[in-house]
Amino acid sequence: MEHEVYVPFPVGTVRQALTEPERLARCVPGAQLDADPAPGVPEGRLRLRVGGSTITYRGSLRVTPRDGEPDAFDAAARGTEVRGDGFAELDLTVRLAPDEGGKGTTLSCTADVRSGGRLAAATDDAVRTAGRRLLERFATTLTEDLSLRPVAAAEPDGTDGPAAAEAGAGPAADGADPLLDEGALVDEGALTAEDAEDTDDIEDGLAADGGREPGAEDDPAEVTGVDGPDADDDEEADGLVDAPTRSGVFETEIPPSSLDPLADEELGMPAEPPAEAAHARRTMIGRSAEEVDHAPPRGRYAPVPAPDASTASATLRWAAPAAAVVLASAVVVGRALRRRR
């Protein structure tokens, strides 16, 4: 069987995607992978619809690059029926070819299928239709997967060679942290010299500012504790101590709680809000806790009253004598009719 499918991605991207076994198994429609598959060989179940029946196989898939052809792959799938003694073996050759614009890839597939059991009992047309449908759905799923999970960056010319391998094997591939690389570190001496120059400029500007003394409270050097690069810890501590203090978090005045009944009185507000405000608040928020606790539910959640037992007893009081009178009258009428005859 031969068939062609189209994937709207460059050849390099599709080639790299075909080398990822997990991605391939994830893109096979109807496949359910095992929790812990073997490395490089996905295993699991595959539901295949052929004709009017569905066959479930359990097997594995292996995809390897073809020797001598960089844009060709060989796929070998082996599976046995979950229910029955049938089997299916697939040898698939996939060749990649770019389209005219180079933005898409055409996959030319040549398949050789050997089967036994339910698949062998199906007609050749049904098997070919199922195979083509499987390849087309695979191409669609692969396109969606590449859109959601792009592959690593390939070479500009679309070929994967030693340059791509060297690009992937950077400092991070050797186990080195790129943040700790010597080239990524900043020269501490240069930063120290720049800081010293900035500090000198600040001190010159403060000295040129008229009317300010070194011990003034609004001296930026004392407020921020900025000193030269050679200043010791004692001078920095003195600058921090002389800085104006602010009220800390624990010294900030806390407003009275809204749950305090005396809070409104302390703020000069009336103890009880007007009736209109209470009614509006109850209307917006709902009934108060006391009303909810003591009032019975309303609406469709209201309890249904039990039927009145007195009505039934009153009915029995007059219905029983009436029934007895009717029965006696029927007996009397019946006897009178018999006598006339």
N, C-alpha and C positions, 0 to 999 in steps of 0.2 A: 504494500500500500504506500502511495506517495501523496503528500499533501503539503501545502504552504500556508503559513500564518504570518501575520505582520505585527510587529511590536514598535510603537513610536518612540524608540530610544536608539541612540547610536550603537554601532557594533561593539565598541569597547565596553559600554555599560552592560549590554546583554551578555557579552562574553564573560564578564566578571560575575554577573548574576548567576550564570549557569555553573560556575565553580563553587557555589554555596549550596551544599546539600540541604540545609534546613530551609532555605528560601524555596528551592525547587519542590521539596515535599509539601511545603505550605501552600504552594500555588497549584498543586494537582487537585482538581475538583473531586470531591467525594472521598478524600483521603483523611484518615484519622490516625495520627502518629502515636506511638507508644511514649510513655513518660520518660524512659531512659533508653533511647536508641543507641546503637553502636556508633562510634565516631566516624563520620563520613558516609555511613550507610543507613539512611532512615528506614525504619521498620514500622509497620502498622497495618491498618485495614483500608481497603479500597472498595467502595460500592460502585459497581459498573452497571449501567442500564443498557441492555441489549435487546432490541425489539420491544416486546411487551413485558419483559421480566427483568428483575434486578438481581445481580449476582454479587456476593460479598467475598472478596479474596483477602487473604492474609499473607504478606510477603515483605519484600525489601526492594529498594531502588538504589542503583549505583550509576553515577554519571562520571565519565573520565574524558579528558581531552584526547583527541585522536592524534596519533603519532604522525608527524610530517605535515599536518594540516592545522594551522593555528586557529582557524575559524570553524572547526568541526569538532563535534562531541559524539561519543558513543554512550547510550543509555541502555542499561540492562535491568529489566524488572522481572522478578520471579514471585509467583504467588500460588497458593492453593485455596480451594473453596473452603469456607468456614463450615458449610453444611454440604457434605458430599465428598466425593473422591476426585473431583475435577481439579484441573490445574490450568495455569496460563503463563506463558513465557514470551516476553517481548524484547526484541533487539531493535533499538531505534538509533538511527544516525541523523544528526541535526547539523546542517551547514548554515552558516550565517553569511548574509550578503547585504551590503548597504543599498538603500534606495537611491533614486537619482539625486536628491538633495543632500543625502548623507545624514539626515536627521532621524531616519527610521531604519529598521532592520527586518529583512525577510528571512524567516526560518524555513528552510526546505527540509522536510522530514521524510525519511524512508524507513518503513517499519516492516519487520518480519515477525509474525505471530504464530506460535505453536500452542495449541490448546487441547483440552480434553474435558469431557463432562458436559455441563450445560452450555458452555461457550462453543464447544465443537458441534453441538446439536443445532445451533443457530445458523441461519443462512449467511452466505458471504456478503450480501448487500447489507444485512443488519449489522454484521461485524464492522464493515467499512464505515457505515454511517456512525456507529458508536465511536470508532477510533477518530474520525474527523471531528466529531462533536467534542471529544475529550481534548484534542489538540487546540481547537479554537477557544474553548473555555480556559485552557491553560494559558494561552497567550493573553486573554483578557485579564485573568487574575494576576499574571506576571506584570502587566502594565500597571494595574492598580497598586500592586505591592511595591514596585519601583517608585511610584509617585509618593507613597507614604514613607517608605524606607529606602532612600537613595543609597547606592553603593558608594564605596570610597572613590575619591577623585582619580580618574584615569589620565593617561597622557593626552596632549592636545590632538595628536594625529590619530587617535583611536586605537593605538596598538598598545598592548601590555607587554613590556619587555623588561630588561634589567633596570631601566630608569624608574619604572613604576615600583619595582621591588625596593630600589634604594630609597625612593621617596617615602614608601611606607615604613622602611626600617630606619627611622630617625632616632634622635636621642631618647624619645619615649619608648621606642621598641627595644632598646638595649637595657631598659630598666632604670634609666637616669631620669630624674625629675627635671623638666625643662625650666622650671622656676629656679632650680639650684645650679643651672649651668653657668660656667664662668662668663660666657658671652651675655647672659641675661642679667648678671649682677651689675649693680651700679657702683662706680668708683666712690668709696666712702670719703677719700681724701678730697676729691673734687667738690663733693657736697659740703664738706666741712669748710673749705676755703670760701665757697659761695656764701654759706651761712655767716662766716666771719665778716665778709664784706658787707652783707646786708645789715648785720648788727652795728658795724661802724657807721654806716649811713644813718641808721636810726638814732644813734647816740649824737652824731653831729647835728642832726635836725633838732633834737631835744635841747642841745646846748645853744643853738641859734635862736630858739624860741624865747622871746623876752618875757620877764616877769614871773618866771617859774623857777623854783628852787629845786635842788636835787631831792630834798626831803618832802616835797609837796605830796598831798594825798592823791592827786589826779595824775601823778607821774606815770606814764605808760610803762616805763621800765620796772617800776615797783609793782604796778598792778598785775602785769603779765609775768613778771619774773624773768625777763629776757636779759641775758648776760652774754659776754663774749665766749668764744669757744674754750678759753682757758679758765673760766670761772669755776670755783670749787663748789661743793655741795652746800657749804655754810652760807655763802653769799646768796645762793638761790633760795635757801630756807629763809634768810632774812628778808629778801624781797617778797616772798609769799606771806610772811607774818605781817609786814607793814602794809599789805594791801587792805583796802577797806573790806570789811566783812559783810556778808549778806545773811539774811535770815535763812536758816536751813529748812529742810523739809519738815523736821519735827517741831520747829518753832513757828511755823505758819499757822495763823489762826484758822480754825476749822469752823465753818458755819454750822449753826444748829441743825440737827436732824429734822427732817420733815415728819418723822414719827413722834417727835417730842410734843406732848400736848401743850407745854408752856412756851414753845418756840415762837408762836404767833404773838403772845403777850409781850415777850421780851423785845420783839421787833416793832412794837407799837401797833400791831394789827388787832382787829377785834377777835375775841376768842371764838365766836361762832360766825360762819359766813351767813349772808342773807339767805332767805328761803329760795329766792330765784336761783342763786348760785348753786345751792344744794340740789335743787330739782334739775338744773342743767347738767351738773356733774353726774347725777344718778342716771339721767337720760343717755349721756354719752358713754359712760362706763358700764352701765347696767345696774341691776339691783345690788343692794348692799349685801354684806356677808350675813347679817341677821335675817334679811328677807330670804336669801338663798337657803339658809339653814332651816328656817321654820315654815316657809311658805310651801305649799304643795306644788308639784310641777304643773305647768300649763301646756295648752296646745295638744299636740298628738301624743306627748309623753304623759298626759294627765291620766290618773288611774280610772279604770272603767268601773262604774258602780255595779255591785252585785244585784242580780234580779231580786225583786221584792217577793218574799215568801208568803206574805199576808194575802196577796192577790190570788195565789193558787189555792190557799185554804178557803178563802171566801167563795171561790168558784165551786169548790167541792161541796160546800154547805148547801147550796141550792140545786146543784146539778144532780146530786145523789137522790133526793126525794123526787125530783122531776122524772128521773129515769125509772124509779120504782112505780110512779103513777102511770107512766106510759106502758110499762110492762104489764101491770095489772089490767089496764084498759084493753090491751091486746088479748089477754087471756079471756076476759069477759066477752069480748066481741066474738072470739073464736067459738066459745061454748054456745053462744046464742045462735050462731049460724048452723052449728051442728044439730041443734034441736029443731030448727025449722025443716031441715032435710029429713 
